[in-house]
Amino acid sequence: MTHLFPNYKRESIDLVKGFGNYVVDQTGKEYLDFTSGIGVNSLGHQHPKLIQALEKQMHLIWHTSNLYSSKLQEDVAKKLANNKNYLGFFCNSGTEANEAAIKLARKATGRSKIISFQQSFHGRTYGALSATGQEALHEGFAPILPDFQYVPYNEIEPLQQIVDQNTAAVMIELIQGEGGVLPADVSFVQQVAKLCKEQGALLVVDEIQTGIGRTGNFYAFEGYGIEPDIFTLAKALGNGIPVGAMLGKKELKDAFGPGSHGTTFGGNKLALRVALSVIDIINDENFLAGVKKKGEYAMKSLSSLKDSSDKVLDVRGQGLMIGIQLTDADTLNAAVSELQKKGLLVLKAGNNTMRLLPPLTIEQGELEKGVGMIRGVLEG
Ligand SMILES: Cc1ncc(COP(=O)(O)O)c(C=O)c1O
């Protein structure tokens, strides 16, 4: 008997505790965590510096509303802007960050069309859902908002054909996460940025899954030689304390004047105190170099599965965001279940892709252990 809507397909295990890069279920069984709560717990579980930050704030103040100034919001926005020309807005989730981006883009340009890509995922509220290029997720929720259009990913011509004087924004994930860990080509993204500039459309990069160090850069866009007009964050920003953010170029500021947009909980002090520490830990040259190095090891070791396993079609990704595309969904489901039994949690993406999002704090030995288990299951 459940008291919950069946909108999630849940495993029967209940994760009741976490430490480092491991989680523990209700029976006491331990699992190496290659999921990070879907790209959230990038600093693992019970990180001492985050506990310290949260505890300190717990004894000061939890929530104040946005009726008052907030040095904490200023500090986090400043760090997220990273000496670039961005202003911040705080909310509580990824979908809300994208709602803010869509509203800002429409208001700032006075245009209505939002273009995004097939297989994209931007969230479940109406604006973000409308930007999500997956028909299956729209099913039963009609009407989707007007003036949202989808074009094939990594192909510039279809986009060129529909970007026009009414295009407010082009919205893109630089690696489509939910869609199957599909990286965008650098030259494609640079052409998208150029096209947006020529047409006066804003480039919105959804960094909700790729941002905050996941790819080995603090932001994935740093590896593409572009500067978005707007970008969105959530997931790893609070390492498990719900928080989202939208950053937009200073020139857009008049569109978000007083009363234009807001949320009660956005910029909550507990969440932002943790975010401040998360940013300080991750936005460090050595930390990010470590993510790149571990990612290269995992990618190299797993790539050889393309030759050694007839279940594996492709291995792709960047940093510690890795997809192993298998032959079909049944093979994927069987592999994920077997790994769970053996004590390793991994994710699914798209139809047939195993997605790995281990904590960025994963130790080399733990990574080797997990990669070895995956190899064992897929070669078996
Ligand atoms: C790229 C991307 N955008 C937006 C979202 C939505 O974020 P949330 O689930 O916090 O609303 C997700 C969540 O998976 C995501 O991966």
The ligand as an SDF file (V2000), in Angstrom:
LIG
                    3D

 16 16  0  0  0  0  0  0  0  0999 V2000
   19.6090   19.6740  -18.2480 C   0  0  0  0  0  0  0  0  0  0  0  0
   18.5060   19.7220  -17.2330 C   0  0  0  0  0  0  0  0  0  0  0  0
   17.7040   20.7850  -17.1850 N   0  0  0  0  0  0  0  0  0  0  0  0
   16.7100   20.8870  -16.2920 C   0  0  0  0  0  0  0  0  0  0  0  0
   16.4550   19.8710  -15.3890 C   0  0  0  0  0  0  0  0  0  0  0  0
   15.3280   19.9990  -14.4100 C   0  0  0  0  0  0  0  0  0  0  0  0
   15.8160   20.1770  -13.1250 O   0  0  0  0  0  0  0  0  0  0  0  0
   14.8690   19.8900  -11.8440 P   0  0  0  0  0  0  0  0  0  0  0  0
   14.5770   18.4410  -11.8440 O   0  0  0  0  0  0  0  0  0  0  0  0
   15.6980   20.3560  -10.6750 O   0  0  0  0  0  0  0  0  0  0  0  0
   13.6440   20.7190  -12.0260 O   0  0  0  0  0  0  0  0  0  0  0  0
   17.2650   18.7340  -15.4090 C   0  0  0  0  0  0  0  0  0  0  0  0
   16.9880   17.5990  -14.4890 C   0  0  0  0  0  0  0  0  0  0  0  0
   17.3270   16.4760  -14.7320 O   0  0  0  0  0  0  0  0  0  0  0  0
   18.3120   18.6480  -16.3570 C   0  0  0  0  0  0  0  0  0  0  0  0
   19.0980   17.5730  -16.4290 O   0  0  0  0  0  0  0  0  0  0  0  0
  1  2  1  0
  2  3  1  0
  2 15  2  0
  3  4  2  0
  4  5  1  0
  5  6  1  0
  5 12  2  0
  6  7  1  0
  7  8  1  0
  8  9  2  0
  8 10  1  0
  8 11  1  0
 12 13  1  0
 12 15  1  0
 13 14  2  0
 15 16  1  0
M  END
$$$$
